[in-house]
Structures are given as structure tokens and as C-alpha cells.
Amino acid sequence: MWLFTYLESDTRTLRMLLEENPVLILASSSPRRQELLREASIAFEVHPANVNEERRENELPIEYACRLASEKAQAVAEAYPRRKVLGADTIVVVDDEVLGKPRDAADAMRMLRLLSGRAHNVTTAVCLISSDGKAETRSCTTEVHFRRLTEEEIQQYVGGGEPMDKAGAYAIQGGASRWTNRIVGEYSNVVGLPLSLVIEMLRKIELEK
């Protein structure tokens, strides 16, 4: 299991800051985000948000991701006042097209053909609401380069079902790892949560108390 050793000193400090109220609410059912928080030793509980994820007309990709992260966090914060709530949204962007979760197998194959043999950006927006109701939304973008994929690889990958609940129709930590020949930026961001940014934001709200 890969470990985020470069975050160890920050997470130790954060654990000390969170001793009195250690449990963060994650407004997401994503197993990838849950695994990342566990890797960082951040205590949390899960209360998924149910919001409309349709993109608005002429909405810029980063604005779209930030809005969804904020709406998810706000929806859960309304149900759990006086708690720290973390909302997140991940999008894949290529040629100014936002690739969310595929609608079906054909859509997943279309997305992977678009990503084949080229670079794309993965942006995760994060909204953190403090226990006193203050909200901060920030984003992180990582550039990912795929080698050229064969049609057989695409069909086999989609047939296995892994792409169906993932932005851009792939999991960097799963089957798509063998296609990735370069990453510029934070790896955990591509998985679904930029840990260094989340830890920075958590430390900030604890230190501001």
C-alpha cells in the first residue's frame, strides 16, 4: 500500500489539533476518498450529499467543480450543524470538455478514446466548512499523460466495470495505472482528494479557533 510519507509531519500536527473534536464529516460515499483520509490518519464519518450534479450552461470547469464541492458540503452541514464538513468533486478535462462519470459503457469507451495518447487535467475542488459555519473552497489540478490505448484494452477495461463510477472513466490507482506514463502534480488529487490541500485547510480552521 502506498503511503504519503511526505505528509507525515503535517498529519501528526493535525492529529494534535483535532484531539478535542476529531471527527470530520465526509460528504461523499467515494471509497477512494475514504481510503485517502484513512491513509492520512484523519478520523472521519461518512454522510453523503445528494445534489444535482448537472453542469450549468457556460460554466467553466473549475467553477463547476467548486460549486458542486460547495453544494455537497453545505447540504450536509445543514443537517449536521456545528460540525466540520468536507465536500469534494473531481472532474477530468480534455479539449475543454468536462468528463464526469460515464452514462454507460459506450460513453466510457468514448472518454477513454479521447484520453488515449495524450495529456489531460484532473481537478478536484474541496469545500471545508468549519464548526462555526465558515466555508472555504479551493481546488487542485494535476496533469496526467496516457500512452496510446488499443481498442482491445479499452473494451476489456470497460467490460470489467471499473470505469463506471469514476470521472473520466478510469481509476489511476486501478487498471489505468498501466497506461499512465507521466503525472505533473499531486497523485492523490487524481485518486479523488488532494491530501496536502485538505490537511492545510484543516490545520487553518483549527489554528483560527
Sequence and secondary structure as in RCSB ss.txt:
>XXXX:A:sequence
MWLFTYLESDTRTLRMLLEENPVLILASSSPRRQELLREASIAFEVHPANVNEERRENELPIEYACRLASEKAQA
VAEAYPRRKVLGADTIVVVDDEVLGKPRDAADAMRMLRLLSGRAHNVTTAVCLISSDGKAETRSCTTEVHFRRLT
EEEIQQYVGGGEPMDKAGAYAIQGGASRWTNRIVGEYSNVVGLPLSLVIEMLRKIELEK
>XXXX:A:secstr
    GGGHHHHHHHHHHTTTS  EEE    HHHHHHHHHTT  EEE          TT  HHHHHHHHHHHHHHH
HHHHSTTS EEEEEEEEEETTEEE S SSHHHHHHHHHHHTTSEEEEEEEEEEE TTS EEEEEEEEEEEE    
HHHHHHHHHTTGGGGSGGG  TTTGGGGGEEEEES HHHHHT  HHHHHHHHHHHHHT 
